[in-house]
Amino acid sequence: MEDKQRLFLISQTYATLFSASNKIQAAGDEVIGALTSRQLMTMIAIAHIPKGKVTLSAIATKIGATKQSTAQIVNNLKNKGYLKTEKNILDGRSVNIVVTASGKEVAERSNAKGWHFLQTLFQDFSNEELTLFWQLLQRLYEFDGELQDGFEADGRKL
């Protein structure tokens, strides 16, 4: 009987996490406007990667996505004129991803809207609940032994 209860809890936790993630992403997309939630997180990730080391792989690792899905996001941002690529001076085989002037502008506007959205989203959570929730999500992220390369450190100015 205990195994059935555990399977129920696992399936309900996964289904709720999946649904909540989709719902939050859709609501964030609507509020932020110019960028999708995934595009904004990509721009934020770029700010948290040392200048000159902003590669597709580095961004994918930072946001916990595949290189292929990250390439799609980056290409969309390039098509909008928010990102560009430059050859790496130290390694000619490598390409750095750079935020353009219009990308900086849209990231700043979108980030302000994103912060407002997050404050509204988590307004009913105490600091203790947020800390516990964050710790549990980090533990979940590490299911495969890979530690999250998070966003704790201050990002550089874009």
C-alpha positions in Angstrom: 0.0 0.0 0.0 2.8 2.4 0.8 4.3 1.9 -2.7 1.0 3.0 -4.3 0.9 6.1 -2.1 4.5 7.0 -3.1 3.8 6.4 -6.8 0.7 8.6 -6.5 2.7 11.4 -4.8 5.5 11.2 -7.3 3.1 11.3 -10.3 1.1 14.2 -8.8 4.2 16.1 -7.9 5.6 15.7 -11.4 2.3 16.6 -13.1 1.9 19.7 -10.9 5.5 20.8 -11.5 5.0 20.4 -15.2 1.6 22.2 -15.3 2.8 25.0 -12.9 6.0 25.5 -15.0 3.9 25.9 -18.2 1.4 28.2 -16.6 4.1 30.4 -15.1 6.0 30.6 -18.4 2.8 31.5 -20.3 1.8 34.2 -17.8 5.4 35.5 -17.8 5.4 35.7 -21.6 2.2 37.7 -21.5 3.5 40.2 -18.9 7.0 40.6 -20.2 5.9 41.2 -23.7 8.9 41.9 -25.9 10.8 38.7 -24.9 9.5 35.3 -23.9 10.4 34.0 -20.4 12.9 31.7 -22.0 14.4 34.5 -24.1 14.7 36.7 -21.0 16.3 33.9 -19.0 18.8 33.4 -21.9 19.7 37.1 -21.7 20.1 36.9 -17.9 22.3 33.8 -18.4 24.5 35.7 -20.8 25.0 38.4 -18.1 26.1 35.6 -15.6 28.8 34.2 -18.0 32.2 35.9 -18.1 32.6 38.1 -21.2 34.4 36.2 -23.9 33.1 32.9 -22.7 29.5 33.3 -23.8 29.1 30.2 -26.1 26.0 28.3 -27.0 27.2 25.5 -24.7 27.8 27.8 -21.8 24.3 29.3 -22.1 22.7 25.9 -22.4 24.5 24.7 -19.2 23.4 27.9 -17.4 19.7 27.6 -18.3 19.6 23.8 -18.0 18.6 23.2 -21.6 19.8 21.3 -24.5 22.2 22.9 -27.0 19.6 22.5 -29.7 16.8 24.3 -27.9 19.3 27.0 -26.7 20.4 27.4 -30.4 16.7 28.0 -31.3 16.3 30.7 -28.6 19.6 32.4 -29.6 18.7 32.3 -33.3 15.4 33.9 -32.6 17.1 36.6 -30.5 19.7 37.1 -33.3 16.9 37.5 -35.9 15.3 40.2 -33.8 18.7 42.0 -33.7 19.2 41.5 -29.9 22.2 39.2 -30.2 25.1 38.8 -32.6 28.0 36.3 -32.9 31.7 37.2 -33.0 34.8 35.0 -33.6 36.7 34.2 -30.4 40.0 36.0 -30.6 41.8 33.3 -28.6 40.2 30.4 -30.3 39.2 30.9 -33.9 37.0 27.8 -33.9 34.8 29.2 -31.1 32.1 31.8 -31.5 31.1 34.2 -28.7 27.5 35.4 -28.4 27.2 39.2 -27.7 24.3 41.3 -26.7 23.6 44.2 -29.1 22.6 47.8 -28.1 19.0 47.0 -28.9 19.3 43.7 -27.0 20.5 45.6 -23.9 17.6 48.0 -24.1 15.0 45.3 -24.5 16.6 43.2 -21.8 16.5 46.1 -19.3 12.8 46.8 -20.0 11.9 43.1 -20.0 13.8 42.5 -16.8 11.9 45.2 -15.0 8.6 43.7 -16.0 9.9 40.2 -15.1 10.9 41.3 -11.6 7.4 42.8 -11.1 5.9 39.5 -12.3 8.0 37.4 -10.0 7.2 39.6 -7.0 3.5 39.2 -7.7 3.9 35.4 -8.3 5.7 34.8 -5.0 3.9 37.5 -2.9 2.2 34.9 -0.7 5.4 33.0 0.1 7.4 33.7 3.3 11.2 33.9 3.0 11.4 30.6 4.8 9.0 29.0 2.3 11.0 30.5 -0.6 14.2 29.2 0.8 12.8 25.7 1.3 11.2 25.7 -2.2 14.5 26.8 -3.8 16.5 24.1 -1.9 14.0 21.4 -3.0 14.2 22.6 -6.6 18.0 22.5 -6.5 17.8 19.0 -5.1 15.4 18.0 -7.9 17.7 19.6 -10.5 20.6 17.4 -9.3 18.7 14.1 -9.9 21.4 13.1 -12.5 24.4 14.2 -10.3 24.9 17.5 -12.2 24.9 20.6 -10.0 23.0 23.6 -11.1 25.2 26.4 -12.3 22.9 29.0 -10.8 22.4 32.7 -10.9 23.5 33.5 -7.3 26.4 35.7 -8.2 25.7 39.2 -9.5 25.7 39.3 -13.3 27.8 41.7 -15.3 26.3 44.6 -17.0 25.2 43.7 -20.6 
